[in-house]
């Protein structure tokens, strides 16, 4: 056994070597990696999530967080049915119809502070353009903060308002907390809706929404990534670029608002 263990250590990645487990390989390209983290959120083997977080940490380390908001944003590829196979999808929707956008952001607060805030019931202080944002806990609220469990499940009642519409919707959001291979604190969340929601003011209909957040500790706080895949329809329709720019701006405002809430 000792000789075989030494061989595995020396020849890691050689799949033909009897007894050596195949290495876990997560994508390195951003779109594929984001989809991987959505898809593998509840992977049975925790090492699958760690492999993704390691690659996210490498990407985040290379971001210029002083750049303008558009320069810290990309248009990712759409999610696939396999990526969300373990989640309830809104009826009569196609993942090809979402408007997709990502954003990188450097927070001045560490992952531990963001993780503690996930357990606050009233989230409105960290959410711009909301009249209400109330979090209820489905599982993990008694053990997530102290690290005795690594998974938190929530459901959120949100009332969002802006110049175009007022909309009430229900958002499911789960969190995981763990560490990269080199020991950096990581927080990952996955959020989604399970039915369409129609605006009480304006013509908006939120048909589907999927969000991935990744936080990795950096030298001066948490390095953040958010990917958003959402379909909101209007009558008359709104140009997709306008919708994407509005979403990107809202993401930036939300991250700034979260930091201000954590300052207090």
N, C-alpha and C positions, 0 to 999 in steps of 0.2 A: 504493500500500500504506500509506503514512504517513497519508493522509487517511482510508482505511478503518479503520486502527487507532485513530485519534482518535475516529472515529464510534462504534466499538465501546466505547471507554472511556467516552464520554459517554452512550451509550444502552444500557449494559449491562442486559440483561434484555429488550430489544426483540427478540423472536425473529424478527421479519420482516426484520430488517436483514441483508442478504446477507453471509455471511462471519463473522458474530458467533456464537461458540459459546453455546449455551444455558447459563445459569448452573445450577450444581448446587444443588439445594434439598433440604436434609435436614429431617425433621420437627422441630418444636419441642415438641410434647406428649410427655411422658416415656415413656409406653408405646410410642408409635409410634417415638420416637427410639431406645429400647432395642432394639426389634425391627429397626430399620434397621441398627444397629451389628452385630447378630448376622448379619443377612442380607448386609451389604456388607463383612464382615470381609476377604474376599479379592477385593474389587472390583479390576478391572484398572486403573482410574484411581485413583491415590492421593488425588486431590482429593475423591473421594467420601467417603473416611474422614475427611479433614480437615474437610469440611463438617459431618459428624456430630459430630466432636470440638469444633468451634467452638460448636455448639449445646449440647453437654453442658457445656462450660466456662461458658456463660451460665447454665445451670440451677444448676450447682454454686455459682457465685458468689452466688446468691440464697438458699442454704440456711443455716438457723440450726443450726450444728453443736453448739451448746451445749444444744439441745433434747433431751428424753428420747428413748429409742430408738424407741418407737411413733410419736412425732411426726416422726421422720426416715425413716419407712417408708411405703410405699404398696402397694396391690394392683394390679399391672399387668395388662394384657390378656394373654391366652394367646398363645404363639407360634403361627404358622401353618406349614403345610407348605412354603410358599415361603421362609420365614425360615431354615429348616434344610435346604433342598433340596440343598445341597452336602455335607451331613454324613450319616453312616450312622445310621439310627434304629433303636432296639431293636424287634424284631419284636412284632407284636400289641399295639401301644400307640397311644393317641390323644392328641394334644397338648391336647385339650380336658379331659383327666383330670388335668392337673398342678395342684398347689397353688402359687400364684404370690405372690411377695413381693419387695420391693426394700428397700434400705437405703442411706442416705447416711452418710458417716463422714469426719471430718477427721483425717488422719494427721499426726503431728509430723515425719515423714520425707519428703523430697522424692521425686519420681518416680524419679530416678536411683538412689536406694538401693533402692527396691522392685524396679526393673529388674535390679539386680545380684543381688538375692536369688532371682530366678527361676532362676538358674543353679546354685543350691545343690541337691545331690542329695537330701539328707535334709531334708525340709520339716516335720518333726514339731514343731519349735520354734514354728512359726507356725500350727499346726493343733490346736485343742482337741478333746478327746474322740476322739483317735486313738492307737492303739497303734503304728501305723507309717504313714509317708507317704514313699515312695521315688520319686523322679523319675528317669526315663530320658529321654534326648534323641534325638529323631528327626532334627532338622535345625536348624541355626542356632546351636549351642552355641559355635562357634568365632568367631562374628562379631557376635553380638547385643549383647554388653556394650559393645564399642568403637564400635558404631554403623555398622559396615561392612555390616551387613544389618539389615533392620527386622522380621524375622519369626523366631520361635522356635517349634518344635513339640516337644511332650513327651507322654509317657504316664506315668501315675502309678499305683502300686500302693498302695492305701489300705486300712487296717484301722481301722474306726471302731467305738467302743464307748461305750455309755451305759447308763443303768439299764434301758432297754427291750430292747436288742439288741446283738449283736456282728456286724459285717458286713464282709466283704472285697469290694472292688470295684476295677475298673480305670477310670480317668478319663483321657480324652484332653483335653489343654489346650494351646492355641496362644496366642501373644502377638504383639502388634505394638507398635512404638514409633516415634513420629513427633512432630510439633509442630503446634499450632494455627496459624491464620493469623497471630496476633500473637506467635508464637514460644514459647508455653508448652509445656513437655515433657508428653507424653501417653504412657500405657501402657494398652493395651486387651488383654483376654484373653477367650477364648471356650472353655468347657469342656463336655464332653458324655460320656455313656456310650453304648455300642453294643449292650448286651445287658442282660437283667435279672440281678440278683444276690440270692440268698436268704441270710438271716441264718443264722449258725451257732449263735446263741443268740437265743431269742425268735422271733417270728412275722413279722418284717419282710421284705418283698421290695422292693428298690429296682428299680422297673420302668423308670424313665427319669429323667435329670437333665440340665438345661441351665443354664449359668451365664454371665453376662456381667459382667466387671469393667471399669470405666473409672477411670483415675487421671489427674488434671490438676493440674499444679503450681499452688499458691496461694501467698499471702504467707508462710505459716508451715509449709508442708509440702504433702503431696499431698491433694487433695480427691477422695474416693473415692465411687464408686457401685457397688453390686452388685445385679444382678437374678437371681433364682433361680426356675426353673420345674421342679418335680420331682414325681414320683409315687412315693410309698412306701405300700404297702398293709400292713395289720396284720389279724390275726385274734384278737380282735374288732376291728372298724374303730375308728379314732381320729377324733374330730371335726376337721373341716378347720380351724376356728379355732385349735384346740390345736396342730395340726400347723404352721400358719403362725406362731403365736407362738413355738413351739419353734425353728423355722427362723430367725426373726428374731433371737431371743436368741443362737443359735449363730453367726449372722453377726457380731453385735456382739462376741461373745467372741473370734471369730476375728480380727477387725480389731485388737482390743486386744492379743491375743496376738502378732500380727505386729509391731506397734509395739514391744512388749517384746523380741521377738527381734532386731529391728533396732537397739534401743538397745545391744545387746551387740556 
